[in-house]
Amino acid sequence: MKNGAKKLLVDLFQAYFDARKNKRSTANALAFETDYESKLFQLHDDIVNRRYEPGRSVCFIVNRPVKREIFAADFRDRVVHHLLYNYLSPIFERRFLSDSYACRVGKGTHYGIKRLNHFIRSCSENYHQDCYILKLDIKGYFMSIDRNILFRKVERVLHSQAFRFSKAQLFPCNDKSLQFLKAELLFFPQKPSFHSFRELSSRGGALNPVRSKTLITSAVPKTERTSNGVKASFDFDLIFYLLRKIIFNDPTKNCAVKSGRNDWAGLPKSKSLFYAGKSKGLPIGNLTSQFFGNVYLNDFDHFVKHKLGCKYYGRYVDDFVIVHRDKEYLKSIISEIRRYLSENLGLELHSKKIYLQHHCHGVDFLGAIIKPYRIYVRNRIKGNFYGKIRWWNDQLAKARLSSNFPKVELWEKKNQAFVSSINSYLGTMVHWQTYRLRRKMLETVLFSAFLDFFGWDKTYRKVFKIGAHRV
């Protein structure tokens, strides 16, 4: 086995361990884990010999927190998604704005909420000056992504990465011809010799570059540190092969639909991949879709931040906010933003989700209501938490009717599910001013019979199992 193939195999094993993290108990992950070494060797062989094809996805509808159409890729494909993500993430991470919050290590919703709160405090000088908040949303974002535009964006960055390294290693830094080449992102059909570049530099002549899909793979770095701290080895020819397979894969042509036809009722066509235009749309549910969602809007982020001069700007997927002291300025840039999205990305602003208000009115962002000096959890999350507790109350009531309760096998299996479910909500709400809400939910709404099996800490931050059941 050649060195490149050995490195790919190591990377595949790392991608597998990443993919199964927090998913190990799922049926798909358990099925793959049975003799996973052989399956990874087979996957490695398919990729090396360019025989890899994405498998069948499972399509279904979820209603919480909002109604969405989900395409769950086969676990084998998820391993490939993590492999590609580990290759691309370190390259793109340094190009992303720090205020792009989705699908990034150390970022996320809580970080985005804290950043927006910081923006408002800074712009208003701790609420002593007027400032305004503009919040915008892109209509049917994932279903409107043009795959051809996306591929060209990734291709441009990878070409730039390969050329930057090759120039640093092989070319004189003062070569104006090479600077022109880098700016235009054009490549030679084959790797030029070191001597020819020195000769060109000494003559001061101009190169006649030819665009080529052939990359200078022998001149690019063979290792990059990924976001999870693991060094991944790669070559760009492999990356482009996987990119084409994943970006241009249409899961609607090969999927198992698990939800009933009626479940799609109420879901706008703009949020369904089945109604997306030709070569448009990415499936919600894949790691690569989340990552590519950041890549697709990265140039837009820089446009807003640097071209429009918006100092206080942040984005989470397709929701973005701008804080500014001049309300009229915020009104004026809406048309510029709409034009950029339409002309460059084929996207459309959601006309019914344009929010422009004074900071004292607060803003709903990423599940939190940000107001002066305080942050609350939004009503939808409170309603979902209340509904979840009521559901668990019903489950316990039904279990208690059984003649052999509390030894009902089904109820025993649900113990950990209950703890995980309730703690997920508590873990979200604990970041904000929700002490009284948490206390009310656990002490008043939760069925008192749960106290026979579960308890919580004094600050209502965590629920835990207290021991064996009592009859």
Secondary structure, DSSP 8 states (H G I E B T S, - for coil): --HHHHHHHHHHHHHHHHHHTTTTTSHHHHHHHTTHHHHHHHHHHHHHTT------EEEEEE-SSS-EEEEE--HHHHHHHHHHHHHHHHHHHTTS-TTB-TT-TT-SHHHHHHHHHHHHHHHTTTTTS--EEEEEEBTTHHHH-BHHHHHHHHHHHHHHHHHHHHHHHHS-TT-HHHHHHHHHT---SS---HHHHHHHHHHT--------S---GGGS-SEEE-TTS-EEE--HHHHHHHHHHHHT--GGGSEEE-S-GGGGTT--GGG-GGG--TTB---TT-HHHHHHHHHHTHHHHHIIIIIS--SEEEEETTEEEEEES-HHHHHHHHHHHHHHIIIII---B-GGG-EEEEGGG-EEETTEEEETTEEEE-HHHHHHHHHHHHHHHHHHHHHHTSTTTT--HHHHHHHHHHHHHHHHHHHHHTTSS-HHHHHHIIIIIS-GGGGGTEEE-TTS--EEE-SS---
